[in-house]
Structures are given as C-alpha cells and as structure tokens.
C-alpha cells in the first residue's frame, strides 16, 4: 500500500491534547495578537488551551502529515 502524500484526517484522541493545545495557542497568537485588548492575553496562555482542549476531543478532527499533527 502506498502512503498518502498529503494530510490525513482522523478523530482526535486524548493523546493529542498537548499537540492540539500548542497549535491552538500558536494560532490564537497569530490571529489575535495586536487585534484584541492586552488584558485578554492573561486568559489565553498555553496552559488555558491545555485545560480547554480535553473536553473538545470528542468533536475534534486532526490533520496529520507523516504521522505528525499539523492541524
């Protein structure tokens, strides 16, 4: 069987929480830094995404590329 050359979508698992939180945090910083009040940054630290990710796992899909989560 030939391995897919592009991203593969799959259901997220609890083992993915750290990767999801890191992507979510990085995306939040990229999209919001300089566009929201600075006071909001206190509530959007990496730890807050680690706390908020697990309850969303049942409805989360991740994209992998070469086995690594990329989205």
C-alpha positions, 0 to 999 in steps of 0.5 A: 500500500502506498502512503498518502502524500498529503494530510490525513484526517482522523478523530482526535484522541486524548493523546493529542491534547498537548499537540492540539493545545500548542497549535491552538495557542500558536494560532490564537497568537497569530490571529489575535495578537495586536487585534484584541485588548492586552488584558485578554492575553492573561486568559489565553496562555498555553496552559488555558488551551491545555485545560480547554482542549480535553473536553473538545476531543470528542468533536475534534478532527486532526490533520496529520502529515507523516504521522505528525499533527499539523492541524 
